[in-house]
Amino acid sequence: MTHKRILLAMLAALGALWAGSACAAVDAVSITPWRGDARGAHTIAHDDYCSPGVAGIEKYALPILEARGLKAALGVIAKECKPADWARLKELIAKGHEPFNHTLTHSGELEAGTLKPVAGWDARREILDAHALMKTQTGYTYTFIGYPYDLATPETRKLVKEQPDYLGARAGKHIYDGSMAGLNYPDDDAYFVKWDVYWTDGKWSLYKPGAAGSILIQHTEAAINSGSWSFRTMHGVADGSWEAVPLAEYTAYADYLKQQVDAGKLWVATPTDIIRYRETRRYCPATLTDKEIRFDTSAPDCKRYATRVTLALTASVAPKVSQNGKTLAVKAAGDKRWLVDASPLDGVLKLD
């Protein structure tokens, strides 16, 4: 065989190889339960922000989290906020932390334990006035609420659901169902987000000190192991607040979260980010045709919640994916699985 024929044969072989990879067939598509194909999701929440007793949130918690690239949710008692607090909240919002409505005065609607009505409670004042104050002072619109003492009547929960800005709420009662305590699954009610509260002795927590890892770490592990979302409620860190988390325990918790995120096992995000993802997965299903992936955006709730989701594609080799003329990054996930992030409202995904 002449050198010319050898060269032509090599070029033909390379062309066939290139054509096969360029036209890799995608056999299936699905939206992963959590962003990045993480096994579980987790929210870090600190209540009573602006209260003078939770100085450890600013002094310790936020610097520790930010050093590890983690975001927190902050339950704001609006009437307690001073001008400097509002200015600081603007900074935190710009960094990706999420303030949530913890009412105007934190007076509470029901007595813990007895569940008797608290005299003078006005749901519209406590919730809607706090909502308006946050927007006036920072320009930010609340989308999530944590009721004082996590107790609320059906009437108050109905009021919240009627507000167009709210996408979710922390569960308005104390008692949960056994091992399900504090864990939320992809199809659970966004207006009844279950949580676990930090107690140094574990009194009101499913998780107890002295077991493998701290209460904080146990709750996070439960989400990873069960494929669920754990919502961790705390107050301050190493300060005079109610059941403040010791500094060493909080630091170990943040280190653990960072390790799990880096390993791809955990998605740590604010409540609204997680709710938007869950509801997008529910209301904006993705379907595969010959050379396209289409999201069904016809449901009103798809447009209401729509956010970037992670698609898992099954293909023998890496597919090429584009949306609106932009090539999307494709990540290998093993066993002929490939991951790509896309937003349902950005149009059809082309498989080239």
Residue, then its C-alpha position, 0 to 999 in steps of 0.5 A: m500500500t502506498h503512503k497516499r493510500i495509508l494516509l487516506a485510510m487513516l483519515a477515513a478511520l479518524g473521520a468515522l471515529w469523529a462522526g460516531s462521537a459527534c453524533a452520540a445517541v442519547d438513550a434517556v433523560s431525567i431530572t436528578p432529585w437534587r442539583g448536581d446529582a447530589r445524594g441529599a440536600h441540606t439547609i443551614a438556618h439561623d433564627d432570630y437575626c437582628s435580635p441582640g442575643v445572637a451576635g455569634i451569627e455575625k461573629y462566628a457563623l457567617p465567617i465560618l460558612e463563607a470561608r467554605g463557600l456555604k450559604a445560610a438562611l437567616g430568620v429575621i425579626a423585622k422590628e428588631c432590625k436597626p439601620a446597620d442591620w438592614a445595611r448588613l442584610k443587603e450585603l448578605i443578600a448580595k452574597g447569596h444568603e437568604p433572609f426569611n420572614h420570622t415575623l415582626t416581633h416574634s410574639g408567637e401565635l400559640e403557646a409551646g406545649t399547650l398550643k393555646p392561642v397567644a393573646g394579641w397575636d395578629a397574623r396579618r400584622e406579624i407576617l405582612d407588615a414584616h414582609a413590607l418592612m423588609k422590602t422597604q428597607t432592602g428591596y428584597t422580597y421574602t419567599f419563605i417563612g419560619y413561624p415563631y416557635d414553629l407553631a401556626t394555626p391552619e388559618t395562618r398557614k392558609l394566609v401565607k399560601e395566599q400570598p403570591d410571593y411565598l413559595g414555602a414555609r417551615a412546618g407549623k407544629h412541633i411533633y414529627d413522625g418518628s424517623m421522618a423527623g426533619l427530613n423532606y422528600p422531593d414530593d413533600d409539601a413546600y409549605f410544611v417543610k420539616w426541620d430539626v432544631y439544635w439543643t445541646d442535650g438533644k431534648w427536642s431533636l431526633y438526634k442525640p449527642g454522644a452518638a457518631g458525629s454531632i447532632l448537626i452532622q447526624h441530621t446531615e448524614a440522614a439526608i445523604n443516606s435517605g436521599s432527602w432534604s434536611f433543614r437545620t434550625m439553630h440560633g446563635v453560635a457561642d453567644g447568649s442565645w437560646e441553645a447556642v451551638p458551641l464554636a468547636e461543634y459548629t466548625a466541625y459541622a461546617d467542615y463536614l458540610k464542605q467535605q460532602v459538597d466537595a465529594g458531590k454527595l450533598w447540595v447545601a442551599t437556601p430553602t427557596d433554592i431547594i424548593r424551586y428545584r423540587e417544584t421545577r422537577r415536578y412541574c417542568p418535566a423533560t422529554l427526549t426526542d431524536k435530537e432534542i430535549r424539551f421541557d414541558t413549561s405549560a403548567p403555571d407552576c412551572k413558570r412560577y418556580a422555574t430554575r436551573v436543574t441538573l439533567a442526567l443523560t444516558a449515552s455511550v459517549a459524551p453527548k454535545v448539548s446546546q441551548n439557545g445557541k450556547t454549548l452547555a458543559v457536560k460532566a461524566a457521572g459514570d456508567k454511561r451517565w452524563l450531567v448537564d445543567a439547564s433552565p426550562l425557560d431557556g428553550v429546547l436543548k439540541l443534541d448535536 
